[in-house]
């Protein structure tokens, strides 16, 4: 069996990510450009607030699960 889990984007965290955090820097990214970080339950709030503190538009959604 292949492990397809993705690690959280928080520095030093190796937990499986369950959230997708889509964001953009409006000073340098076009309106349609988004970057994505992923987060575990513990760090989703931290990463979301880190981006919001910089006035970046942020969207948080659950990562897509196993389609099977």
Backbone as CSV, one residue per row, in Angstrom:
resi,resn,N_x,N_y,N_z,CA_x,CA_y,CA_z,C_x,C_y,C_z
1,UNK,0.844,-1.178,0.000,0.000,0.000,0.000,0.887,1.238,0.000
2,UNK,0.535,2.229,-0.816,1.316,3.457,-0.921,0.729,4.504,0.012
3,UNK,1.584,5.154,0.818,1.150,6.225,1.703,1.102,7.516,0.897
4,UNK,-0.093,8.046,0.687,-0.259,9.256,-0.109,-0.544,10.472,0.762
5,UNK,-0.251,10.403,2.070,-0.521,11.539,2.935,0.462,12.672,2.643
6,UNK,0.034,13.870,2.933,0.830,15.065,2.712,1.115,15.677,4.070
7,UNK,2.354,16.103,4.308,2.716,16.708,5.584,2.232,18.146,5.667
8,UNK,1.916,18.570,6.860,1.516,19.931,7.172,2.608,20.914,6.722
9,UNK,2.205,22.100,6.264,3.145,23.119,5.800,3.833,23.876,6.934
10,UNK,3.371,23.745,8.173,3.993,24.421,9.305,5.403,23.889,9.480
11,UNK,6.352,24.780,9.605,7.759,24.391,9.752,7.927,23.391,10.892
12,UNK,8.584,22.285,10.591,8.883,21.268,11.592,7.765,20.289,11.876
13,UNK,6.577,20.506,11.328,5.455,19.604,11.581,5.455,18.489,10.545
14,UNK,5.346,17.261,11.012,5.306,16.102,10.115,3.937,15.422,10.143
15,UNK,2.952,16.064,10.783,1.607,15.489,10.866,0.935,15.513,9.492
16,UNK,0.005,14.607,9.292,-0.738,14.548,8.031,-1.634,15.773,7.903
17,UNK,-1.595,16.386,6.747,-2.435,17.547,6.480,-3.858,17.106,6.154
18,UNK,-4.834,17.847,6.670,-6.240,17.571,6.384,-6.964,18.822,5.886
19,UNK,-6.273,19.970,5.841,-6.845,21.237,5.401,-6.022,21.833,4.277
20,UNK,-6.697,22.477,3.330,-6.044,23.236,2.260,-6.295,24.714,2.538
21,UNK,-5.232,25.496,2.558,-5.329,26.936,2.789,-4.900,27.627,1.500
22,UNK,-5.874,28.206,0.800,-5.595,28.891,-0.471,-5.494,30.378,-0.181
23,UNK,-4.448,31.002,-0.721,-4.210,32.411,-0.441,-3.489,33.069,-1.603
24,UNK,-3.450,34.399,-1.571,-2.654,35.141,-2.543,-2.178,36.432,-1.908
25,UNK,-1.068,36.914,-2.407,-0.535,38.207,-1.997,-1.016,39.207,-3.051
26,UNK,-1.985,40.061,-2.718,-2.552,40.961,-3.724,-1.553,41.983,-4.272
27,UNK,-0.445,42.186,-3.595,0.560,43.133,-4.084,1.360,42.567,-5.253
28,UNK,1.435,41.230,-5.338,2.262,40.637,-6.397,1.547,39.585,-7.248
29,UNK,0.399,39.072,-6.794,-0.312,38.027,-7.529,-1.536,38.597,-8.226
30,UNK,-1.777,38.158,-9.442,-2.995,38.530,-10.170,-4.215,37.989,-9.422
31,UNK,-5.367,38.555,-9.708,-6.613,38.177,-9.036,-6.896,36.668,-9.108
32,UNK,-6.540,36.020,-10.211,-6.840,34.600,-10.387,-5.744,33.662,-9.872
33,UNK,-4.659,34.208,-9.364,-3.542,33.380,-8.865,-3.755,33.043,-7.398
34,UNK,-3.599,31.787,-7.037,-3.695,31.333,-5.649,-2.530,30.401,-5.350
35,UNK,-2.032,30.488,-4.143,-1.044,29.523,-3.654,-1.774,28.650,-2.641
36,UNK,-1.265,27.463,-2.413,-1.911,26.564,-1.461,-0.902,26.026,-0.466
37,UNK,-1.242,26.182,0.803,-0.532,25.512,1.882,-1.481,24.450,2.405
38,UNK,-0.946,23.439,3.045,-1.773,22.414,3.668,-1.464,22.375,5.156
39,UNK,-2.455,21.965,5.951,-2.284,22.017,7.401,-2.949,20.845,8.098
40,UNK,-2.386,20.490,9.231,-3.012,19.513,10.119,-4.029,20.273,10.987
41,UNK,-4.819,19.548,11.753,-5.810,20.192,12.625,-5.160,21.161,13.608
42,UNK,-3.999,20.810,14.115,-3.329,21.647,15.124,-2.867,22.991,14.558
43,UNK,-2.444,23.036,13.302,-1.826,24.247,12.753,-2.677,25.037,11.768
44,UNK,-3.872,24.574,11.429,-4.695,25.299,10.456,-4.983,26.721,10.931
45,UNK,-5.301,26.899,12.186,-5.574,28.231,12.727,-4.351,29.127,12.692
46,UNK,-3.211,28.578,13.070,-1.966,29.353,13.072,-1.634,29.852,11.661
47,UNK,-1.673,28.956,10.682,-1.325,29.339,9.314,-2.344,30.317,8.726
48,UNK,-3.619,30.095,9.000,-4.658,31.011,8.522,-4.443,32.416,9.089
49,UNK,-4.201,32.520,10.381,-4.005,33.831,11.004,-2.694,34.486,10.574
50,UNK,-1.667,33.693,10.325,-0.396,34.217,9.815,-0.634,34.971,8.507
51,UNK,-1.432,34.383,7.618,-1.731,35.009,6.325,-2.686,36.186,6.468
52,UNK,-3.703,36.049,7.294,-4.670,37.143,7.493,-4.004,38.368,8.115
53,UNK,-3.028,38.161,8.978,-2.317,39.278,9.609,-1.595,40.130,8.568
54,UNK,-1.313,39.555,7.426,-0.652,40.268,6.327,-1.662,40.787,5.293
55,UNK,-2.940,40.710,5.633,-4.039,41.148,4.761,-4.117,40.387,3.447
56,UNK,-3.732,39.108,3.469,-3.854,38.275,2.282,-5.240,37.641,2.277
57,UNK,-5.911,37.611,1.136,-7.169,36.863,1.050,-6.893,35.374,1.293
58,UNK,-7.699,34.760,2.151,-7.467,33.376,2.575,-8.776,32.585,2.493
59,UNK,-8.694,31.354,1.977,-9.804,30.416,1.971,-9.315,29.111,2.576
60,UNK,-10.096,28.522,3.459,-9.721,27.250,4.076,-10.805,26.221,3.755
61,UNK,-10.382,25.054,3.299,-11.296,23.964,2.975,-10.634,22.639,3.311
62,UNK,-11.450,21.632,3.545,-10.914,20.298,3.793,-10.195,19.808,2.548
63,UNK,-9.081,19.108,2.749,-8.387,18.484,1.626,-9.297,17.404,1.053
64,UNK,-9.224,17.210,-0.238,-10.011,16.166,-0.886,-9.599,14.823,-0.321
65,UNK,-10.586,14.017,-0.002,-10.324,12.703,0.550,-10.057,11.674,-0.528
66,UNK,-9.910,10.460,-0.117,-9.708,9.339,-1.022,-10.977,9.131,-1.840
67,UNK,-10.888,9.201,-3.179,-12.096,9.053,-3.997,-12.692,7.661,-3.997
68,UNK,-11.971,6.685,-3.484,-12.481,5.307,-3.468,-13.499,5.082,-2.384
